[in-house]
Each structure stands twice: as C-alpha cells, then as structure tokens.
C-alpha cells in the first residue's frame, strides 16, 4: 500500500509541475483563439455592466444632491420663520407691557378723573365750564401753535360728528338762513 500511495503522490506532483509550467508560459505563447475568446467574453460581460453602473451611480449621486438641497432649503425657510416668530413675540411682549401699564394707570382714580375732564369736558359740581367760540387773534395764534405741536391729538368722536354737522349746515346755507320744508 505504501508503494501505491507513493506512486499517486509522485503522479500528482508531476501534474502540478506541468500545470505550473503551462501557466508560466507567456500569453503570447498561448493559443490565440483561446486568448481572444476569453477577452471577448470579458469585454462583452463588463462593458454593459460598467456603463450601467456608471449611469446608476450618477443618478444616485444626483438624487442625493437633490435631497440635500431640499433639506437645506427647508432648513433656511424654517430658520426664517423662526426669526419672524421671535420678532413677533418681542412685539407682543412689548404690547403686553404697554397694555398692563395702561391698566395700572386706569386703576388710579386721579388718572380717570383727569381723563374725564380732558376728554369729555366733565366738571366737578360747583365748577363752571367755559367754551370760548370767538377767541381774540392772540389766543387763536397760540392755539394754532399748540395744534401744530400736538398734531396727534384729535377731537373725541362726538365732537367730530358735531363739527361735521355744523360745517354741512354752513355749506348748505351760506347766508345763515335755515331751510325749512317748502
């Protein structure tokens, strides 16, 4: 048995050396038909794969770039909305502080009394209210200066209505005569 095993191993070793020698030959020494057919198979198999994988890679890259661009656009829009809301919050806080200040002023009886006298022309019992219609020129000149300094002050709504009615009556009757139903 030992002799058989030794023969097999010798034959196998001879086969390996023969294969090594044949693989060690240069490609130019190989048969041209075998080389060209294997090259054709490789070129045919790899050419569509290479082009297809290239285009798929480009498409995936473009989709990824588009996705990243959309994310940044969304981020910028959200950041703009956040800043607008912060500005609006600051304005609302300021408005709230102003309104709380007004509430505290209107809680004071002295302020309410002063506003009633100023805006509505109220007087205390025993006082007389004086309204000068035809003031002298000096007084009118002073009043126009005050009006120019305080342009923001307007007449109360009811005084504006009365003034509009009086001016309409004057425009209809320039002679001062009242028109009656004829």
C-alpha positions, 0 to 999 in steps of 0.5 A: 500500500505504501508503494501505491500511495507513493506512486499517486503522490509522485503522479500528482506532483508531476501534474502540478509541475506541468500545470505550473509550467503551462501557466508560466508560459507567456500569453503570447505563447498561448493559443490565440483563439483561446486568448481572444475568446476569453477577452471577448467574453470579458469585454462583452460581460463588463462593458454593459455592466460598467456603463450601467453602473456608471449611469446608476451611480450618477443618478444616485449621486444626483438624487442625493444632491437633490435631497440635500438641497431640499433639506437645506432649503427647508432648513433656511425657510424654517430658520426664517420663520423662526426669526419672524416668530421671535420678532413677533413675540418681542412685539407682543411682549412689548404690547403686553407691557404697554397694555398692563401699564395702561391698566395700572394707570386706569386703576388710579382714580386721579388718572380717570378723573383727569381723563374725564375732564380732558376728554369729555369736558366733565366738571366737578359740581360747583365748577363752571365750564367755559367754551370760548367760540370767538377767541381774540387773534392772540389766543387763536395764534397760540392755539394754532401753535399748540395744534401744530405741536400736538398734531396727534391729538384729535377731537373725541368722536362726538365732537367730530360728528358735531363739527361735521354737522355744523360745517354741512349746515354752513355749506348748505346755507351760506347766508345763515338762513335755515331751510325749512320744508317748502 
